[in-house]
Amino acid sequence: MAFENTLPRSVTGNGYSAVPPVARESSAPAAQPSPATTPSNGTRRFSQRTRTLLGVQVVSCGSYVPDVVVSNEELQARYGFDGNWIEQRTGILSRRHARPDQATSDLCVEAARKAIRAARVNPADIDLVVVGTFSPDFSFPSTACLVQDKLGLDAPAVDLQAACAGFMYALVTGAQYVATGNSKLALVIGGDCNSRITNPQDQRTYPLFGDGAGAVLLAAGEPHQGLICYQMGADGSGGPLLDRPSGGSRHPMTHADLDAGRQFMHMDGRNVFKWAVHLLTDTVELVLNRTGMSVHDVSLYVLHQANIRIIRSACEQLGIPEDKVFNNLQHYGNTSGGSIPIALDEAFQAGRINRGDTLLISGFGAGLAWGTALLKW
């Protein structure tokens, strides 16, 4: 998740083939990322390590967004936010908010059900549930356990918390289990209820986020399918740029915190925006260079839907054609963990993803954390 902090007020198929997995570290020369990725505190971490994880296929995908549409015009009427400014600076026209009776697990369950129906598999065959979210229903039990129960699955279930990179971390985790033969059918979900953790009075963050979830089912695939090359990284020195100050073991919630709004997300939007543009450029360039691929060898780019200006800036620097980039943030805003899987599902439904395509997917956000992969569909 990344934004500029300047908003003013006024697959179908169900066969499981036994293919030996391939997982290795790339030893190709590393492209050196720009020094501009250095966070404002002067430190910088950008891992040059990449991995390959093949023999895994995306069997199907599904997504769900709540019915409640909140337009820029509604935010302007309700809170005085400048709707035109939101559109110009972020590309967002509207977002979805969960109903009062919905929580993150409910969104994830609906997305999972669609993925299960699309795959035409028996839910009893699902043997792993991984959920990427940073807005869980509760501190515990995990949202994944709630999803597992609501779907009636007999499977271990666990949450991964990497904010807007959560789905990428969950995808790589699920793929590892499948590639090593420890899971035959893994349900990987990314979902968040951002409307519950953003402050309606904060014009810098509230208009930028929406609620939603997406899911994929993973199974063993052909030797060439899966993650051709991926990079996962983190730079905890940038943690203070984007955080939720109160409610954890460091600062348990107090009445004073509630009065000050510390239970909500806080963000240094300008510095996060700068970091995101350079990070996205560097990480995409790294995985392409490691595979010897050009930007034109990729069938479709599905990037975290945070801000259209981040996406356009990075794509312009990399020379990525606009028609190869899938965007839907104008309708949903930043759905954090749900961002990439929702976009994947919509792109697939629109006929823009076909078996054998090479996709580049990338998520980045609080932590600071990110994950980028070339995925053979």
C-alpha positions in Angstrom: 0.0 0.0 0.0 1.5 3.3 -0.9 0.1 6.8 -1.4 1.1 10.4 -1.6 0.0 12.1 1.6 -1.3 15.3 0.0 -5.1 14.9 -0.2 -6.7 18.3 0.7 -9.9 18.7 2.6 -12.8 21.0 1.0 -8.8 -21.8 -13.8 -10.4 -24.3 -14.5 -9.3 -28.0 -14.4 -9.0 -30.4 -11.5 -6.2 -32.8 -12.4 -3.3 -33.2 -10.0 -0.2 -34.4 -11.8 2.7 -35.7 -9.8 5.5 -33.5 -11.1 8.8 -33.1 -9.2 9.1 -29.6 -7.9 11.9 -27.3 -8.8 13.0 -24.8 -6.1 16.3 -23.0 -6.3 18.1 -19.8 -5.8 19.2 -17.8 -8.8 22.9 -17.1 -9.1 22.7 -14.7 -12.1 24.3 -11.3 -11.7 22.1 -8.9 -9.7 20.9 -5.6 -11.1 21.7 -2.9 -8.6 18.6 -1.0 -7.4 18.4 2.8 -7.2 19.7 4.5 -4.1 16.4 6.4 -4.1 14.7 3.4 -2.5 16.4 4.4 0.8 13.7 5.1 3.4 13.7 8.5 5.0 15.6 7.3 8.1 18.7 6.8 5.9 18.8 2.9 5.9 17.9 0.6 3.1 17.4 -3.1 2.5 16.7 -4.6 -0.9 17.5 -8.3 -1.1 19.1 -9.5 -4.3 18.0 -13.1 -3.7 15.5 -14.6 -6.1 14.0 -18.1 -6.2 12.3 -20.4 -8.6 9.4 -22.7 -7.7 7.9 -24.7 -10.5 5.6 -27.7 -10.8 2.6 -25.7 -9.3 -0.5 -24.5 -11.1 -3.3 -22.1 -10.3 -6.3 -24.3 -10.7 -8.9 -21.5 -10.3 -9.5 -18.1 -8.8 -12.4 -16.2 -7.2 -13.1 -12.8 -5.7 -15.7 -10.9 -3.6 -16.3 -7.3 -2.9 -19.1 -6.0 -0.6 -22.3 -4.6 -2.1 -21.9 -1.2 -0.5 -20.4 1.3 -3.0 -18.9 4.5 -1.6 -18.2 7.0 -4.3 -16.0 10.0 -4.2 -19.1 12.2 -4.4 -20.4 10.5 -1.3 -17.2 11.1 0.6 -17.3 14.7 -0.4 -20.9 15.1 0.8 -20.3 13.2 4.0 -16.8 14.4 5.1 -15.9 17.3 2.8 -13.2 15.5 0.9 -12.5 16.8 -2.6 -13.6 14.0 -4.9 -11.9 15.5 -7.9 -8.6 15.6 -6.1 -8.9 12.0 -5.0 -9.4 10.9 -8.6 -6.6 13.1 -9.9 -4.0 12.0 -7.3 -4.9 8.3 -7.0 -7.2 7.3 -9.9 -9.9 6.1 -7.4 -13.5 6.8 -8.3 -15.2 4.5 -5.7 -14.5 1.8 -3.2 -16.5 -0.9 -1.4 -17.2 -1.1 2.3 -18.3 -4.1 4.3 -21.7 -4.1 5.9 -21.8 -3.8 9.7 -22.5 -7.6 9.9 -19.5 -8.5 7.7 -15.9 -9.0 8.7 -12.7 -10.1 6.9 -13.5 -13.8 7.2 -16.9 -13.3 5.5 -15.3 -11.7 2.5 -12.6 -14.4 2.3 -15.3 -17.2 2.5 -17.2 -15.7 -0.4 -14.1 -15.4 -2.5 -13.1 -19.0 -1.6 -16.5 -20.4 -2.5 -16.3 -18.9 -6.0 -12.8 -20.3 -6.5 -14.0 -23.8 -5.3 -17.0 -23.6 -7.7 -14.8 -22.5 -10.6 -12.4 -25.4 -10.0 -15.2 -28.0 -9.7 -13.4 -29.7 -7.0 -14.6 -31.4 -3.8 -13.9 -29.1 -0.8 -12.9 -32.2 1.1 -9.8 -32.4 -1.0 -8.5 -29.0 0.2 -5.8 -29.8 2.7 -4.3 -26.3 3.5 -5.7 -22.8 4.0 -3.4 -19.8 4.0 -4.9 -16.3 4.5 -3.0 -13.0 3.9 -4.6 -10.2 5.9 -3.7 -7.4 8.3 -7.3 -6.7 9.4 -8.2 -10.1 11.0 -11.6 -10.6 12.6 -9.8 -11.0 15.9 -6.3 -11.0 17.3 -7.0 -14.7 17.7 -8.3 -17.1 16.6 -6.9 -16.6 13.1 -9.1 -15.5 10.3 -7.9 -18.6 8.4 -9.4 -20.8 11.2 -12.7 -19.0 10.9 -12.7 -19.5 7.1 -11.8 -23.1 7.5 -14.7 -23.6 9.9 -17.3 -21.7 7.8 -16.3 -23.7 4.7 -16.4 -27.0 6.6 -12.8 -27.9 5.6 -10.6 -30.5 7.2 -7.3 -28.7 6.8 -4.7 -26.8 8.8 -5.2 -23.0 8.6 -3.0 -20.1 9.2 -2.8 -16.3 8.7 0.2 -14.4 7.2 0.5 -10.7 8.0 2.4 -8.7 5.4 -0.2 -6.0 4.8 -0.5 -5.3 1.1 2.1 -7.9 0.3 0.1 -10.4 2.3 -1.2 -12.3 -0.7 2.2 -12.7 -2.3 3.6 -14.1 0.9 0.6 -16.4 1.2 0.9 -17.5 -2.4 4.6 -18.4 -2.1 3.9 -20.2 1.2 1.1 -22.3 -0.4 3.1 -23.0 -3.5 6.0 -24.4 -1.3 3.6 -26.9 0.3 2.3 -28.0 -3.1 5.7 -28.2 -4.8 7.1 -30.4 -2.0 4.1 -32.7 -2.1 2.9 -31.7 1.4 -0.3 -30.3 0.0 -2.4 -31.6 -2.9 -4.9 -28.7 -3.0 -4.1 -25.4 -1.2 -6.6 -22.6 -0.7 -4.7 -19.3 -0.7 -6.7 -16.1 0.1 -5.9 -12.4 0.4 -8.5 -10.2 2.0 -9.0 -7.1 4.2 -11.6 -4.9 5.7 -9.7 -1.6 5.5 -12.8 0.5 6.4 -12.5 -0.8 10.0 -8.9 0.3 10.5 -8.9 3.7 8.7 -10.1 6.9 10.3 -13.1 8.5 8.6 -11.8 11.9 9.7 -8.4 11.3 8.1 -8.5 12.7 4.6 -5.0 11.3 4.0 -5.9 7.6 4.2 -9.7 7.0 4.4 -10.6 7.8 0.8 -7.8 5.5 -0.5 -8.9 2.1 0.9 -11.7 -0.4 0.2 -12.7 -3.8 1.4 -12.5 -7.1 -0.5 -11.0 -10.5 -0.9 -9.7 -12.8 -3.6 -8.7 -16.5 -3.6 -6.8 -19.1 -5.7 -6.6 -22.8 -5.5 -3.1 -24.3 -6.1 -2.3 -27.9 -7.1 0.6 -29.7 -8.7 1.2 -28.7 -12.3 3.5 -29.3 -15.2 7.2 -28.8 -14.8 7.1 -25.4 -16.5 4.2 -24.0 -14.5 4.4 -22.0 -11.3 6.8 -19.3 -10.1 9.5 -18.9 -12.8 11.3 -16.3 -10.6 10.2 -14.5 -7.5 11.7 -12.1 -5.0 10.4 -11.5 -1.4 11.8 -8.7 0.7 11.4 -6.7 3.8 12.8 -3.5 5.3 11.6 -3.1 8.8 13.5 0.1 9.2 10.6 1.7 7.2 8.0 0.3 9.6 7.2 3.7 11.2 6.2 5.0 7.7 3.0 3.0 7.8 1.6 1.5 11.0 -1.3 1.1 13.5 0.2 2.5 16.7 -2.1 1.1 19.4 -3.7 -2.2 20.1 -0.7 -4.6 20.1 1.5 -5.8 22.9 3.8 -2.8 22.6 1.0 -0.3 23.2 -2.2 -2.0 24.5 -5.3 0.0 23.8 -6.1 2.8 26.3 -8.9 5.4 26.5 -6.3 8.0 25.6 -5.4 6.1 22.5 -9.0 5.8 21.4 -9.5 9.6 22.0 -6.4 10.3 19.9 -7.4 7.8 17.1 -4.3 5.7 17.5 -6.3 2.5 16.8 -6.4 3.6 13.2 -3.8 3.4 10.4 -1.2 6.1 10.3 0.9 6.8 7.2 3.7 9.1 6.0 2.1 9.1 2.6 4.7 11.2 0.8 7.6 9.0 1.8 5.7 5.8 1.3 4.7 7.0 -2.2 8.4 7.7 -3.1 9.5 4.3 -1.7 6.8 2.4 -3.6 7.6 3.9 -7.0 11.3 3.0 -6.7 10.7 -0.3 -5.0 8.3 -1.4 -7.7 10.7 -0.4 -10.5 13.6 -2.2 -8.8 11.8 -5.4 -7.9 10.2 -5.8 -11.4 13.5 -5.1 -13.1 15.3 -7.6 -10.9 13.1 -10.6 -11.6 13.1 -9.8 -15.4 16.8 -9.5 -15.5 17.3 -12.8 -13.6 15.3 -14.7 -16.2 16.6 -12.8 -19.2 13.1 -11.6 -20.1 12.1 -8.3 -21.5 9.1 -6.3 -20.4 7.5 -7.4 -23.7 7.8 -11.1 -22.9 5.2 -10.8 -20.1 1.6 -11.4 -21.1 0.0 -9.3 -18.3 1.2 -7.2 -15.4 -1.0 -7.4 -12.3 0.4 -4.9 -9.8 -0.8 -4.0 -6.3 -3.7 -1.5 -6.8 -2.6 1.2 -4.5 -2.4 4.3 -6.6 -2.6 4.7 -10.3 0.3 7.2 -10.2 2.6 4.6 -8.6 1.8 2.1 -11.3 2.1 4.5 -14.2 5.4 6.0 -12.9 7.0 2.6 -12.5 5.7 1.3 -15.8 6.9 4.4 -17.6 10.4 4.0 -16.2 10.5 0.3 -17.1 8.9 0.8 -20.6 5.9 -1.4 -19.9 3.1 -0.8 -22.4 0.0 0.5 -20.8 -2.2 -2.1 -22.6 -0.3 -4.9 -20.8 -1.2 -3.6 -17.3 -4.5 -4.6 -15.6 -6.0 -2.0 -13.3 -9.3 -2.0 -11.3 -8.5 0.3 -8.5 -10.8 2.9 -9.9 -13.7 0.8 -8.7 -12.3 -0.6 -5.4 -9.4 1.5 -4.2 -6.7 -0.2 -2.3 -8.0 -3.5 -0.9 -4.6 -4.4 0.6 -4.4 -8.2 0.8 -7.3 -8.6 -1.6 -5.8 -6.3 -4.2 -3.8 -8.8 -6.4 -6.2 -11.8 -6.2 -9.3 -9.7 -7.0 -7.4 -8.3 -10.0 -6.3 -11.7 -11.1 -9.9 -13.0 -11.0 -11.3 -10.1 -12.9 -8.5 -10.3 -15.5 -9.2 -14.0 -15.9 -13.0 -13.5 -16.2 -12.3 -10.7 -18.8 -10.3 -13.2 -20.9 -7.0 -11.5 -20.4 -5.4 -14.5 -18.7 -5.0 -17.8 -20.5 -3.3 -21.1 -19.7 0.4 -20.8 -20.6 0.5 -17.0 -20.1 3.4 -15.5 -18.2 2.2 -12.9 -15.6 4.1 -10.5 -13.5 2.5 -9.9 -10.1 3.8 -7.6 -7.3 2.5 -6.6 -3.9 4.1 -4.0 -1.6 3.2 -2.2 1.6 3.6 -1.9 5.3 6.5 -3.6 7.0 8.0 -2.5 4.7 7.4 -5.7 2.8 7.1 -6.8 -0.8 6.8 -9.8 -3.1 7.2 -10.0 -6.9 6.9 -13.0 -9.1 6.8 -14.1 -12.7 4.0 -16.7 -12.7 3.4 -19.2 -15.5 -0.3 -19.7 -15.5 
